[in-house]
Amino acid sequence: MAEPVAVIAVCGHEAAYGRALDGVVDAGVSIVSSGRELFRSITAHGRRNTETVVVPMTLGRDPDLVADAARTLRAVPAGERGTTVLAEPFGTSQHLVAWLRAAAGRVPETSALLVTAPSGDPFEDAELYRIAALVRRYGRSGLVEVAFTGGDPDPAEGIRRCRLLGAQRVTLVPAAFALPDVPEAETVPVDRAGPLIPASALRRVLGERVADARRRWREHGDDGVAAGLTAAENHGHSHT
């Protein structure tokens, strides 16, 4: 019989701080936001002496989520965290490009793509432009634009830009776990693709991250914290 393991999915804005994963992950997975909520979840599992794996639920745009999770885990007293390890993030920017290309392949070629995600810091938002450029370069859609829920341009402005560039139809493709709302009263037909990752695939990838983290701990005694602390080192401006 496999040893029981507790899984904590720590979420940031890409997963609407956990709301986007409700009903998607297995019932036994704890869905928390970073910071105090993660701290409390780790200590609760640690007091029960349960082997625990923390998985940062980023698609690659939010390295700060990984670093924050590592700092939180390090802050939990050793006697209260038991065997708790930090997994690799759910996805990387390379994964996100591949997932978006797969999603774009299911959209009619005649539709413009509006890659849409919750707004983050300026560097996260700039990263989405880079990712969208790769999706366009290696995809079949001639028009790929970017929009941010809660940011600039927002989806309504993104749709307007697509229309001005000649699009006769626009499809919103989520670059996040959360699905964007479709603006109303637009002058071109607007569709929404998604979710980006089907629930079955999401559960499979999550399981792979957990298995890899447990294997790393058993074989090398590596709890993942050291690597997690450096996850955001190249994120943002460099200062000397």
N, C-alpha and C positions, 0 to 999 in steps of 0.2 A: 504494500500500500504506500502511495506517495505521501511524503511528509506534508502536513498542512502548512500553507504559507498565506500570509495576509498581504494584500496588494492595496497600495494607496496611490491613487491617480491624482497628482497635484496639478491644478489647472490655473491658467492665466486668462488673458483676454481672448486668446484664440478659441478657447472652449467656453466662453462666457462665464468664466470662473466656476465651471463645473456644470452649469445648467444644460449645456449642449450634450453632455454625456449621460444625463438622466435617462434611464430606460434603454441605453445603448450598450453599456458594458455589463458584464455579469453582475448578478445581484450581490455577490460577496465583496465586490471592489468598493473601497471607501473613496468617495469623490470629495476632494477638499480644495480650497484655495491655499495659496502659499502664505507663509507667515505663521500667525498664532494657530490657525486652524490645522495646519500641517503639524505643528509642534504638539498640539493636544492629541492628534491622531496617533503620532509616533509613540508618545508616552503611554497612551491607552493600550496599544498593542504590546509595548514593551513590558508593561506590568503583568500582562498575561503570558509573558515569555513566549510570544509567537514570533516565528521567523517572519520578517516583514520586508517587502520590497517597495520602494518609492519610485514611481515612474513619472518624470516630468512630461506633461502632455502638451508639448510644443511640436509644431510641424517644421521647426527649423528657424523661424523668424524671431524667437524670443529666448535667446541664450541666457538672459537674466533670470528667467524662471528656473533654469537648471542651477545656476550659481546660488540663487536664493534658497533653493531646496537643500543644496549642500551645506550652506551656512546654518540653516535651521537644524539639520540633522546633527551637525557638529555641536550645536548649542545644547542639545538634549543631554543631560548627564548620562554617563555610561550605564549607571545602574538602572536607568529608566527606559533606555532605548533597546535593551536586549540585543538580538541579532537583527539589525536593520541595515539594509544596504540600499544604495542609490543606483538605479538602473540608468542606462543610456537613455537620452530623450526619445520619445516616441518616434520622432522623425527628424530629418535634417533638411536643409534647403534642397539638397539633391533629390531626396525623396519627394519633396513638394513639387519640384519640376516634373518628375515622372508621374505623380498622381494627377497633376493638372493636365499634362499632355494626354493621359488616358481619358480624363473627363472631357477634354476638348474633342477627342476623337469620337465621342458620342453625340456631339452637337452638329447639326447640319452645316455644311461648308458655307452656305449662304448667310449664316448668322455671324454677326460680330461677337467676340467674346469680351465680357467685362469681368475681369478677375477681381473679386471683391473679398475684403477681409476687414475685421475690426482694426481701427487705427491703433498704432502703437507709438513708440518714440520715433523721431525722425529717421533713425537708422534702420529700424524695422520696416518703416514705410518705403524707404529707398530700396531696401532689399526686395520688396515685392515688385518694384519696377524692374529690377534685374531679372527676377524669376519670370515675370510676364514676357520680357524680351526673349528669353530662352524658349518659352512656350511658343511664341510666335515664330521664332527662327526655325525651330525643329518640328513645327506642327503644320497643319494644312489651312489654318484660318489666316486670312490676309489682314484682319483687323483685330488687334488685341489691345484693350485699354485697361486701366486700373482704377478702382474706386475703393473708398474706405467708409465703412459704417462708423459714424462718429468722427469723421475726419474730412479732409479736403483733398481731392474732390469726393463728394458723397455719391451714392449710386445714381441719384437723379441727375447730377451734373455729368457723371460718367456716361449715362445713356444719351444725354444731350450732345455730348462730344461725339459719340459714335454716330448719331444721326447726322450731325454736321459734316462728318467725314464720309457720308454716303451710305451708312448702314440702313438696310431695309428691315432688319430684325436684330434684336440684341438678346444674348443669353448671359445671365449672371452666373458665373462659375465661382463657388466659394473656395477660397484659399485658407480655410479654417474649419474647425469642427462645427461652428455655429453657422446656420444658414442665414443669409441676408434677407431682409424684407424687400419685396418688389414694390418700387414706387408706383403710385397710381397715376392715371390720366396722362400717360405718355403718348407721343405722336407716332411711335413705332411699336409694333408688337414686342413684348418683353417676356422672356421665359426665364426660368430658374433651374439650373442643373443642380444635381446633388442628392444626397450629401456627397462630399468629396470622396470619402472612404465608406463603403457599405459597412453596416454594423458587423457582419460576419468577419470581414477583413480587418476591421478595427480590433475586434476581440483577438483575432489571430496574431496581429502584430504586437498587441499588448502582451499576450502570452509569451511571445518570443523574447521581448525585452526582459520580462521577469525571469525566464529560464536562463538567459545569458548572464543576468546579474547574479543569480544563485550559483551558476557554474563558476563564475569568476571568483566568488567568495570561497567556494569549496576548494578550488584548485590553487588559488593564489592568495587567499586571505585579503582580497581587495574589496573594500566596502563602497568604492566608487566616489567617495567624498573628495579625495584629492583632485581627481579629474574634473569633478563637478565644479569645484571652486574656481577653476581656470576657464570655465566654459565661455564666459563673457569677456575674456581678456582682449580680444580683438574687435569687440563690439563698440562702436562709437568713435569719438575722437581719440587720437593717441596724444598723450601729454608727456613731455620729458622734463 
